Amino acid sequence: MTRRSVAIYATGAACCVLLVLGIVLLVAQVFQTMIHSRLKQEITLTEKSQVFESWKNPPPPVYMEYYFFNVTNPEDFLNGGKAAVTQIGPYTYREYRPRENVTFLENGTKLFALNPKSFVFVPEKSKGDPEVDLLRTINIPFVAVMNELNQYSFFLRSLVSMYLNGVGVEIFMTRTVHEVLWGFKDPLLSRIHDLKPDVDEHFGLMWKKNGTHEGEFVFYTGEQNYLDYGKIDTWNGLRKMSWWSSNQSNMINGTDGAVFHPLINRSELLYIFAADLCRSIHLGYVKDVDVKGIQAYRFAPPSDVLMSPAENPANEGFCVPAGDCLGTGVLKVSVCREGAPIVVSFPHFYQADPKYINAVDGLSPNKEDHETYLDLQPTTGVPIRACKRAQLNIIVKRVKGFPKTKLINETIFPIMFVNETATIDDDSASQMRTLLLIVTLVSNFPLLIVALGVILLLVLVILFLQNRQRKTTKDETAYTQVSDKPEEPSEAQHSTQPSRNGSYIAMSPVEAQKC
């Protein structure tokens, strides 16, 4: 057997082995199952690994961009006209949110943690100085007092109104951005504090929220089921809330938005409990995106999240009291925030009923600037980029006994909105890309084996064709050796055939007979 034959047989054997092995592994999905099992095990919080440390101290920087609506025509609004606002900001703060008091419960299946947040102003990412820039906006303490007095007698409301006029308290106030955001001593609240010491005399949208947490959370670690990784078991000791008017609306669903289970697919809904909204919301798949070379799925709240109960009956439970519903795109959260009639929405009333947008001049909602979304790496479930946008509004309406409100049209008045953003840092992105490359190579190892088998099959075909061509050429060039000297004629031939000049081929006697 020649070397070429040995090479052909060896290549054929290797080709068969690789093709059969690759196809078997591909059909059985051995490597995919192994990778998925490993991901499900290592993603649990009980692993003393980088996953746990990054969960305790998230590496991506989080920025809070605060935008405010400055009122330019307060007199026109008080006289029954439409308010006009201009957007100012952003005033950007770096948010730090380490997990503290982390304690494992129930054999590592649950975990207790606090999530205090602190904020540091970042001037290079801001437009303006919050301690200098003035803001004219609705006097929220004043509206809160009117709302509270609405349940009392007309006579009492009239007395309070005359008193407030005497001390110069108006429906609109002008304060610095820093005061409105982080707090100031309000003259109206100070007078109420003298009568009711439990009422705080300070007001600010973020008053007492710098360095504090949003409640005590107990999370599932995913030890028993990887799909439960990061889900909230209890919040402030509650498994469900009691503010809303239906059991479904009171449910605490999903995670806090910082982590999600691995192996996310496009068809599922992701749930997040937003403590500042006093409810859970769901997000649906939107599209595939690329963030720093990492493929991710974008999830965003669909339009039905804040849809009116007339269009989405599932939202009827958010009407408090039952049947007292607002329109599409807004949610009254005063049930969990005592005082003013606070309403939340997306910025500029994005996805809201046009009547809310048209009630105030200066609003221009658009998807790019005002949509909330979350970009998740589907294999690991890690958030790669997040953008949470929410707007704070207050209901301003006529209140009998307060003459200054007698001409105004009821309006959901925009106060400010926040754009909370976080994007994976470069070092973490590099580590993620390396991890995903390894996962991809290992998961596709059967395909590599099949591909190698196909390559060897092609080599085998080429070798076989070359060998066949070699044999054919050899057969075609084979011949019998003939002497170069002409054959001497015999005496008989000399006597019977005439001689010829040059070379010729003589016929044998047998051949002559056939002719």
Secondary structure, DSSP 8 states (H G I E B T S, - for coil): --HHHHHHHHHHHHHHHHHHHHHHHHHHTHHHHHHHHHHHHHTSTTS-SHHHHHHHS--S-EEEEEEEEEES-HHHHHTT--EEEEEEEEEEEEEE---EEEEEETTTTEEEEE--BEEEE-GGG-SS-TTT-EEEEE-HHHHHHHHHHTTS-HHHHHHHHHHHHHTT--SEEEEEHHHHHH-EE-HHHHHHHHH-TTS-SEE-TTTT-TTB-S-EEEEE-SSS-GGGTT-EEEETTBSB-SSSSSHHHHB--SB-SS---SS--TT--EEEEETTTTEEEEEEEEEEEEETTEEEEEEE--GGGG--TTT-GGGGGGSSSTT----TTEEE-TTTS-SS-EEEESGGGTTS-HHHHHTEET----HHHH--EEEE-TTT--EEEEEEEEEEEEEE---TT-GGGTT---EEEEEEEEEEEEE--HHHHHHHHHHHHHHHHHHTHHHHHHHHHHHHHHHHHHHHHHHHHHHHHHHHT------SS-----HHHHHHS---SS------HHHHHH-
